[in-house]
Amino acid sequence: MRAKGDSEKLACPMMWVFYESSHRILATLEDMAAMLSLNREIIISREITKLFETIVKTSLENVLALVANDDNMRKGSYDFYFL
């Protein structure tokens, strides 16, 4: 996510899927918020196939607020789906 040119890729009107680790989740979402519209639809999935699996589909702005305000949402592995 932090590679140069990612903002151009994510701005493209296609679906993007990538993985992010829990220790970088908040910084990655903040980077995305600086590059993309806060209204961009996103799905994040956390701990897929595990007991505490979480899937959220909402705007980038709402996902950023959710992760920033909930310590539990900054644990586990993440998959991002930009629609």
Order of alpha helices (4+ residues) and beta strands (2+ residues): alpha-beta-alpha-beta-beta-alpha-beta
